[in-house]
Amino acid sequence: MVMIPTTDRHDLPKEGWHNAKIVDVYEYSQWEDGNGKQIKDADIDGYSGPKSYRKKLKIVFEVDELGESGLKIQVKSKPFNHTLKPGSSLRPFIDMIDDKILQKNENFTEHLILGKLVKIKLDHYKATTGIVYPNIKQIVEAEPKVTEDDIPTFDRG
């Protein structure tokens, strides 16, 4: 099914906790100034300050709330630099999704998180343009894993 929005609006899920599924991880590149702010393609030729070309990625979550179209609303993470070095902002975000992914795997690929069920806490962020966006504040496991060691033994006395 092809569905292309005819307006520049986006569905805004309510603030609070949502059941969610990770449905996409997409990569892109952009020019940034010395402070890490994006330089638009139209402005790049006239830009004279320090600049660098950065690989970025966003993680897309599908929440349990339906939009005006009747489809589940998708929420994108903030953009992350394409690095997992200590101190990167992507590393703690992946750890919120599953704190064992980076410990168990030599390389991170999107296949390690695609389809993963989580709960995300959203609040609303109002940009300087006046547009309100959902902001992912916290991520936890959808269903906490319980092992036999977590269940106390029953002592009949």
Secondary structure, DSSP 8 states (H G I E B T S, - for coil): -----SSS------SEEEEEEEEEEEEEEEEEETTS-EE-GGGTTT--S-EEEEEEEEEEEEEEEE-TTSSEEEEE---EES--STT-SHHHHHHHH-TTHHHH-SS--GGGTTT-EEEEEEEEEE-TTS-EEEEEEEEEESS----GGGS------
